[in-house]
Amino acid sequence: MRMSYQPVPSTEENLRAGHQRKERSWGPVRKDLRTDSTQGCPELICSWILIVLTSLLMILTFPITGWFVLKSVPKYERFVVFRLGRIIGSKGPGMILLLPFIDHWQKVDLRSKTFTIAPFEATCKDGAVIIIGAEVHYHIWNPVLSVAVVEDIDSTTVFTAQNMMIHFLLKRTLAKIQADKNKSGEQLAIEINKKTRHWGLEVQRVDLILHRVMKQPQKIPKEPVETPPSTRLNKLPAPLRKLAAQIKRSRSPPQLEKPSSQSSEIGDSVQASPEESGSEEFESDIVNPDWILSKVKAFLTEDLVKQIGACYLFTVNQKDGTQNLYYLDLSRDSGMAGYGMPEGDPDVALEVTEDTMQALFLGDLKPFSAYMSGRIRIQGDLKLAMKLEDLIKKLNR
């Protein structure tokens, strides 16, 4: 009976194995960096010959080479070692042995660091413009990934944190930021960690610093604007509009004189004209984006989400020079629509004027014709933008 001998792993190896099991997300990346599966048999033989010769040379000249091959690594540092250009792992803390000529290393500091995001101008979800900065506290938890994945991890983290902060503020109102800065900082740190965890870096804390408010948020008037009766009637569907016209005529006072046949024909034409003019007036009436939003919400279904499957962001340029943001999320559940930015990144961003939006949702203008004529600006997938035509057809039925 043959017995195979397997060495008992050391305590450091046990800790390393537990750390690998705990963090599965970066395991495949590390395996890619450390495996030698790309080496052929001749290259592998040459590598081992060089390692053996270098080890013999180091042993023969040990009193002299000891000053060069033995390194002392502090507790807060690690050495990422490259042997013949391949990462063999991180070493330290304590005394480590490096082979001369074929081993190269790079120091990685594991201590917590802090950088400051300079104050910049940002826009909130409610339209407020603020000057805001931040202090970000972070540390490196995996030295191998921090060296192999990113060239300059510090500058990359600064750039990533500022971009994530801009997108984060677009989803928060000014009142929410001012009410609880700590909670907003924690949520921002979670968003940044989603990007940086694959680099072996973890953001511990983000402290938001609000310097001043450049523009107050847009306030929605509490009292609704009263519309004239004719405009309210024109917004009704055609059957209800005809019924309201009949009720109005029945309540009008009777005529004293019986009109002649010629005048009755004229009267019939006059009576018929308000209905026709009402429909024309309904079509040409300026469509309020808020009214369009309420109408779109009524048509949101799971079938429509399966048919379109995209998220849209509309930037509407008002006649007074202001801009309003609206979103239409048809990528999940039964769809969502509202003001400001969507929860996720939009697939298509469209910039239109009030008149163009009116023509689009009344069916007078097709999205493709508007795009070719330059009346609508589209950023993103053009095919997904053209799918809006299906929604517009359902609104105009």
C-alpha positions, 0 to 999 in steps of 0.5 A, a space after each residue: 500500500 502506497 502512502 502519499 505525503 502532503 505537507 501541512 499548510 502553515 498558518 499564513 497559508 490558512 489565513 490566505 485560503 480563508 481570505 480567498 474563500 471570503 472574497 469570491 468576487 476577485 478570485 477569477 481575476 487573481 487566478 488569471 494573473 497568477 496562472 502559468 497556463 499560457 506558458 508552453 513546455 519550452 518556456 517552462 523548462 527555461 524558467 525553471 533552469 534560470 530559477 535553479 541557476 540563480 538559486 545556486 549563484 545566490 547560495 555560493 555567494 551568500 554572504 555578499 548576496 544576503 544584503 540584496 536578496 533579504 528584505 525587511 517588510 514593515 507590517 503596513 506594507 506588502 511587496 508584490 513580486 514579479 518573477 520573470 515578468 509574472 506575478 507570484 503574489 505578495 510577500 510580507 510582513 517580516 523578512 522575505 527572500 527575493 531572487 537576484 536578477 529575476 525577481 522584481 517587486 513593487 511596494 504597496 502601502 496598506 494604511 488608510 489614506 485620504 484625498 480631497 475632491 476640490 469644490 465644483 459646481 453640481 446640479 441636484 435632482 430638483 434643479 438646484 445648483 450647488 458648490 460642493 466638495 468631499 473628503 474620501 477615506 480609503 485603503 488597499 485591501 488586496 495589493 496584487 489587484 491594486 498593482 496588476 489591474 490599475 496603473 496609478 490607483 490613487 489618481 484613478 480613484 480620485 477621478 472615479 470618485 468625482 464622476 460618481 459624485 456628479 451622478 449621485 447628486 443628480 439623483 438627490 434633492 438639495 433638501 435631502 443632502 442638507 438634511 443628512 450628509 452622513 447618510 448621503 456620504 455612506 450611500 456614495 461610498 457604497 456606489 464608489 465601492 462597486 467600481 473600486 472593489 475590483 481594483 483591490 481598493 475599498 472606500 471607508 468613508 465619504 464626507 460631503 462638504 457643501 460650500 454654498 447654494 448658487 441656485 435655489 431648487 425649482 418650486 412647484 406652485 401649490 395652487 393649480 392654474 385655472 384653465 378656461 372652460 373651452 380649454 378644459 372641454 378640448 382636453 376631453 375625448 371626442 365622445 365626451 366633448 360631443 356630449 358636453 356640447 349637446 348639454 350646453 346647447 340644451 341649456 341655452 335659452 330658446 330662440 323667439 323667431 323661427 329661422 327660415 330654411 336658409 338661416 337654418 342651414 347656416 345655423 346648422 353649419 354654425 353649430 357644426 363648426 364649433 365641434 370641428 374647430 374644437 377638435 382642431 383647437 385640441 390638436 393645436 393646443 400646446 401640450 404641457 409636459 406634465 400632462 404628457 407625463 400623466 398620460 404616459 403613466 396611464 399606459 405603462 404595462 408589463 407588456 409595454 416594458 417587454 416590447 421596448 425594454 429601455 430607459 429614456 431621459 428627456 431634457 425639455 427646453 422651455 420657452 423661458 430658457 429653462 430646462 426640465 428633466 423627465 424620465 421614462 423607465 421601460 426596462 423593469 417591472 411595469 415601467 416608471 415615469 417621473 421628474 428628474 433622473 432615473 434610478 439607473 443610467 438611461 439608455 437614450 438621452 433626448 433633448 427637445 423643445 416644447 413645440 417638438 414634444 407637442 408634435 411628437 406626442 400628438 402624432 404630427 411628427 415622427 421620431 425619425 423625421 425629427 432626428 433627421 431634421 435636427 429638431 431632436 438630439 439623441 445620445 445613445 442607441 438610435 434603435 431604442 430611440 425609434 421604439 418610442 414611436 410604438 408608445 406614441 401610436 398607443 397614446 394617439 389611439 
